[in-house]
Amino acid sequence: MITCASPKSLDETRNQEIIAVMENVLRSGHYILGEQVSQFEIDFSKFIGQNHGTGVNSGTDALILSLRALGVGVGDEVITVSHTALATVSAIVSCGATPVLVDIEEDYFSINPLEIELAITSKTRAIIPVHIYGHAANMTLIMEIAKHYNLHVIEDCAQATGAEYNGALVGSIGTLGCFSFYPTKNLGGIGDGGMVVTNNQALASSVVALRQYGWDSQRNAMISGLNSRLDELQAAILNVKLKYLEQDNQQRIRLAKLYDEQLSGTRVRTPQVRKDSKHVYHLYVVKCQDRDSVVRKLNSNDIFPGIHYPKPIHFQSGYKKLCKTPATGLPVTERLSNNILSLPMYPELDESKIKTISEYLLN
Ligand SMILES: Cc1ncc(COP(=O)(O)O)c(C=O)c1O
């Protein structure tokens, strides 16, 4: 059976390295906020090109703590998309703010900057562009709009660790960058984990306090926070896996190129890549008009693609009343949700499988 993502490494050298560091943590007796977390925070933020990195419990918490560090709360509005993981929107709701959902670009699936401007009100505090599927949003226009209206930009980089936009790594462009280390992500642990990066010292200090009840260095809480610590075991594993990130991303890019070649002339449309950007293919998402029959064909051959995401968030009953959307709806989001298909994509995927999958998609 082939699924659309797999977190499991088949590389024995890498697995042995991971087992060794796990044993070291076990024997160290130091399991929370120790040297592994500090090392990972230093190395990861340096890799992204930011001065501060704070390890937290998940990508969702990275977004929540970033919003809270900016003082976003009840009565505020945050602009983002409906075409994303629920986590992006649930993080805004968790802070008491209102998600304002706007439409996406037809070609790239990410927030349409022209729609952002139409959604800005006196209550707008921040924009959360999502670098969906491993490909950067249109950050030039988003940063221009944010500057013009004095808004913060929190980059949701959960799916795009290592992706680049005009030579900058995603996460280094906005006010804060939020990452997820969920197992299937490009840099994934073997449990939950996340990170907030920023160049802003004051915001970094707030995130550090917020991830641990609001404590300062004297364990005196001047603000209220939560428990959202990255643990030593995950950090130790991520320290090993960070060394392999670029190699893994290059393999994803190679596999995507192979798909692009094999799929030309078939019944699906392959992903578009912006000029001057590096797509790291967390997911390889194609468009097809007859998705149900394509899925049936693949399933009958033991291949199980995914759909990211089948139901826009503004249509989900638990969220629809909590979000604001334009009166005209979100036509691109709504249409594309019926046409998208995530084909199998992970560094361990055998190239021959891409050829087989593509043959099933011939007209
Ligand atoms: C775009 C996006 N944002 C946020 C998250 C939340 O990350 P986590 O699962 O680590 O909380 C995810 C992961 O599912 C995601 O894909």
The ligand as a Gaussian input file, in Angstrom:
#p B3LYP/6-31G(d) Opt

LIG

0 1
 C       -0.331000      24.748000       7.594000
 C       -0.248000      24.167000       8.967000
 N       -0.271000      25.003000      10.027000
 C       -0.178000      24.562000      11.283000
 C       -0.056000      23.212000      11.549000
 C       -0.044000      22.760000      12.970000
 O        1.075000      22.007000      13.290000
 P        0.984000      20.907000      14.462000
 O        0.318000      19.708000      13.900000
 O        2.429000      20.668000      14.799000
 O        0.247000      21.524000      15.591000
 C       -0.012000      22.301000      10.485000
 C        0.154000      20.858000      10.714000
 O       -0.751000      20.084000      10.571000
 C       -0.112000      22.782000       9.164000
 O       -0.061000      21.969000       8.104000

